[in-house]
Amino acid sequence: MNIEDLSFAITCRTCRALLGWSQKELADRSEMAMASINRLEQGSNPTMNTVRKIVRVFQDAGVEVIQDQPRGGFTLIASADVIERQSKQ
């Protein structure tokens, strides 16, 4: 497992937590198998297509993922709606 794969795994878990989603919900929204989401979050090597698909799903839900910022990592920007939902939980 390389640092980029681990960074993306952490990013996925963090985005799901921000949104209050289970792995199943992310799988459903991204039209992927739940087992694939589980492997991805364990640090498997995702294809660029998979990364783009997951990032798009998070962005559509209000969490922007900026890749390679900082270098080799990801930066998350949560919309006001996401922050408001979190404050109510």
trRosetta pair geometry for C-beta under 8 A, 3 or more apart (Angstrom, degrees):
i j d omega theta_ij theta_ji phi_ij phi_ji
1 5 5.3 -123 -162 83 80 130
1 6 5.7 89 151 -56 115 96
1 43 4.3 19 -141 147 138 128
1 44 7.8 -76 -106 -89 99 23
1 45 7.8 -158 -120 -56 61 81
2 5 5.2 95 57 10 72 102
2 6 7.1 -140 100 -2 36 92
2 45 7.6 55 22 -97 100 100
3 6 5.6 -57 -145 42 33 111
3 7 6.0 39 154 -24 67 107
3 72 5.8 8 114 174 122 125
4 7 5.5 -52 -144 35 30 114
4 8 6.4 27 156 -16 64 104
4 72 6.0 -108 -81 -160 80 76
5 8 5.9 -55 -148 37 30 107
5 9 6.4 34 151 -22 63 105
5 43 4.9 84 131 -171 104 71
5 44 6.8 -128 -168 99 126 18
5 45 5.3 -64 -98 -94 136 57
5 46 7.2 152 -127 8 86 77
6 9 5.5 -50 -148 32 33 115
6 10 6.5 32 154 -16 65 104
6 43 4.9 4 -90 -122 64 115
7 10 5.9 -55 -151 37 30 109
7 11 6.3 35 149 -23 64 107
7 72 6.5 159 -30 146 162 73
7 73 4.9 -137 -152 -122 140 61
7 74 6.0 148 155 -1 105 95
8 11 5.2 -50 -145 35 36 118
8 12 6.4 40 155 -22 66 100
8 40 7.3 -74 122 179 107 92
8 46 6.5 -110 118 24 152 126
8 51 6.5 -69 -139 -116 145 105
8 74 6.9 100 -96 -30 56 137
9 12 5.9 -52 -153 32 30 110
9 13 6.7 24 153 -13 63 106
9 40 6.4 179 -104 146 77 57
9 41 5.0 116 -156 -152 86 35
9 42 6.4 -115 -137 55 139 11
9 43 4.5 -55 -35 -75 154 59
9 44 8.0 113 -80 23 116 53
10 13 5.9 -57 -149 39 33 109
10 14 6.1 32 154 -19 67 110
11 14 5.7 -59 -146 39 28 111
11 15 6.2 28 158 -19 66 107
11 65 6.3 81 178 -136 130 124
11 74 4.4 22 -95 60 139 154
11 76 7.0 167 -145 -61 88 111
12 15 5.9 -54 -144 37 28 109
12 16 6.3 28 157 -18 63 107
12 26 7.3 88 -173 -165 101 163
12 37 7.5 -172 170 -162 141 83
12 40 6.1 71 -15 124 172 110
12 41 5.2 -119 89 -92 128 87
12 54 6.3 -38 -104 176 107 142
13 16 5.8 -55 -149 37 29 112
13 17 6.4 31 152 -21 64 106
13 41 5.4 104 -60 -147 95 114
14 17 5.6 -55 -149 35 31 112
14 18 6.4 35 152 -21 65 103
14 76 6.4 -137 118 -32 125 159
15 18 5.6 -51 -149 33 33 114
15 19 6.3 15 158 -4 66 111
15 58 4.6 -38 -170 -124 146 133
15 63 5.0 159 -139 110 96 156
15 65 6.9 -34 -79 -72 137 116
15 76 6.5 -163 -82 -121 84 135
16 19 6.0 -69 -148 48 29 101
16 20 7.9 -119 164 54 58 8
16 21 4.5 -100 -151 70 79 95
16 22 7.4 63 -174 -127 123 3
16 23 7.2 -2 -135 -77 159 51
16 25 7.8 136 -142 70 100 106
16 26 5.7 -59 -98 -52 113 132
17 20 7.5 33 -172 -73 30 35
18 63 5.6 109 93 -91 143 140
18 76 7.2 -172 -33 163 158 145
18 78 5.7 -140 -170 -99 139 128
18 82 5.8 23 157 175 106 125
18 86 6.6 -50 -156 -73 62 130
19 58 7.5 -135 -36 -132 140 76
19 61 5.5 15 -116 144 138 141
19 62 7.6 142 -99 58 100 97
19 63 6.5 -96 -53 -19 106 132
19 82 6.6 -55 -90 -134 67 110
19 85 8.0 27 -140 91 43 144
20 85 7.1 -110 -5 140 129 122
20 86 7.9 -173 -43 -92 104 70
20 89 6.8 -174 -86 -89 130 151
21 25 4.1 -129 -158 83 95 129
21 26 5.3 105 137 -49 134 84
21 29 7.7 -53 -142 4 147 138
22 25 4.8 104 50 3 73 97
22 26 7.3 -138 95 1 43 84
23 26 5.7 -56 -151 40 36 110
23 27 6.1 40 150 -23 68 107
23 34 5.5 92 128 -155 104 91
23 37 4.7 158 -167 110 95 131
23 38 5.9 45 -166 -68 155 76
23 41 7.1 -101 -107 1 115 148
24 27 5.5 -54 -147 36 32 115
24 28 6.3 32 155 -19 66 105
24 34 5.4 -13 -98 -103 63 127
25 28 5.7 -52 -146 36 32 111
25 29 6.2 26 157 -14 66 109
26 29 5.9 -59 -142 42 30 107
26 30 5.9 9 164 -2 67 115
26 32 7.9 -24 128 53 78 111
26 37 5.4 129 94 -132 114 146
26 54 7.5 26 -179 -136 113 93
26 57 6.9 112 -152 123 74 147
27 30 6.3 -70 -140 49 22 96
27 32 5.2 -106 -144 78 68 76
27 33 6.2 -36 -154 142 123 15
27 34 4.2 -66 -53 -81 167 62
27 36 7.1 127 -120 57 101 92
27 37 4.8 -107 -71 -17 92 136
28 31 7.5 19 -178 -74 28 41
29 57 4.9 116 127 -155 111 126
29 61 7.6 14 -176 -54 159 125
30 37 7.5 132 50 -81 135 111
30 53 5.4 97 -160 143 103 106
30 54 5.7 0 -114 -94 147 60
30 57 4.7 -70 -80 -47 87 155
31 53 7.8 -95 53 -175 89 132
32 36 4.7 -102 166 75 112 135
32 37 6.0 126 100 -49 121 88
32 50 7.4 74 -101 -136 145 96
32 53 7.2 120 -47 119 120 140
33 36 4.5 99 63 -3 85 103
33 37 7.4 -152 97 -3 49 81
34 37 5.5 -50 -152 34 41 112
34 38 6.3 45 149 -21 68 103
35 38 5.5 -51 -148 35 34 116
35 39 6.4 35 153 -19 65 103
36 39 5.8 -52 -147 36 32 110
36 40 6.2 35 152 -22 64 107
36 50 7.6 -132 167 -135 122 132
37 40 5.5 -54 -147 36 31 115
37 41 6.3 23 157 -12 65 109
38 41 6.0 -62 -147 42 27 104
38 42 6.4 25 153 -19 63 109
39 42 5.6 -61 -150 37 32 111
39 44 4.2 6 156 -5 94 144
40 44 5.7 -70 -88 50 36 99
40 46 5.4 39 -123 -70 102 119
40 50 7.0 -150 -101 155 132 133
40 54 7.4 177 166 -72 159 155
46 50 4.1 -121 -175 87 107 130
46 51 5.3 131 109 -54 126 82
46 54 7.6 -32 -173 1 163 137
47 50 4.7 101 54 3 77 101
47 51 7.2 -139 96 -3 43 85
48 51 5.5 -50 -147 37 37 114
48 52 6.2 39 154 -20 67 104
49 52 5.8 -54 -148 37 29 111
49 53 6.3 31 153 -21 63 108
50 53 5.7 -54 -146 35 30 113
50 54 6.3 26 158 -15 66 107
51 54 6.1 -59 -147 39 28 107
51 55 6.1 26 157 -17 65 111
51 67 7.8 62 163 -96 127 141
52 55 5.8 -58 -143 40 27 111
52 56 6.2 31 157 -23 64 108
53 56 5.8 -56 -150 34 26 112
53 57 6.6 27 153 -20 62 105
54 57 5.7 -54 -152 33 33 112
54 58 6.6 28 153 -14 65 105
55 58 5.8 -57 -151 39 32 109
55 59 6.2 32 152 -19 67 108
55 65 4.7 -116 -137 60 94 132
55 67 7.3 -42 -105 -49 150 111
56 59 5.6 -55 -144 38 31 112
56 60 6.2 34 156 -21 65 105
57 60 5.8 -53 -148 35 28 112
57 61 6.6 19 153 -12 61 110
58 61 5.7 -65 -151 42 32 107
58 63 4.5 -62 172 75 97 103
58 64 7.8 157 120 -92 98 13
58 65 5.6 57 87 -25 139 117
59 62 7.8 115 -173 -18 29 9
59 63 6.8 -97 -84 76 35 51
59 64 5.6 52 -115 -106 87 56
59 65 6.7 -99 -59 15 90 84
61 82 7.4 81 135 -85 82 116
62 78 6.6 41 134 -163 92 63
62 79 3.6 -90 -166 24 99 125
62 81 5.2 -104 -125 68 157 109
62 82 4.3 175 115 -42 126 110
63 76 5.8 -16 -176 -163 101 103
63 77 7.2 155 -162 76 51 45
63 78 5.3 -17 -109 -104 80 67
63 79 7.1 -106 -67 -1 40 83
63 82 5.9 95 -65 -90 83 168
64 76 7.0 144 77 -160 56 48
64 77 4.2 -10 56 58 108 100
64 78 7.9 -149 23 -68 72 22
64 79 7.7 101 -17 -50 91 81
65 74 5.6 -20 -167 -169 92 121
65 75 7.6 147 -159 75 44 47
65 76 6.0 -16 -102 -102 64 70
66 69 4.7 -21 121 41 112 129
66 74 6.6 145 72 -163 51 63
66 75 4.3 -13 57 59 109 98
66 76 7.7 -158 19 -71 78 24
66 77 7.0 51 -17 -8 108 106
67 74 5.8 -27 -109 -107 48 84
68 71 6.1 3 -176 -127 77 43
68 72 6.7 44 -132 -34 65 20
68 73 7.2 102 -133 52 21 41
68 74 7.7 20 -16 -85 26 53
69 73 6.9 -78 86 80 27 82
69 74 7.1 39 58 -145 66 25
69 75 4.5 -43 98 -6 103 118
70 73 5.0 30 59 41 70 119
70 75 7.4 95 -19 -55 54 101
78 82 4.1 -116 -173 86 101 131
78 83 5.3 123 116 -53 120 85
78 86 7.7 5 167 -9 157 137
79 82 4.9 100 54 5 74 99
79 83 7.2 -141 97 -1 41 88
80 83 5.6 -57 -148 40 34 111
80 84 6.1 37 154 -22 68 107
81 84 5.7 -54 -146 36 28 112
81 85 6.4 30 155 -19 64 104
82 85 5.8 -52 -150 34 31 111
82 86 6.5 31 152 -19 64 106
83 86 5.7 -55 -151 35 32 112
83 87 6.4 33 152 -22 65 105
84 87 5.7 -54 -149 32 32 112
84 88 6.8 27 154 -17 63 107
85 88 5.9 -64 -156 36 33 109
85 89 6.9 37 149 -31 65 104
86 89 5.8 -52 -154 21 37 115
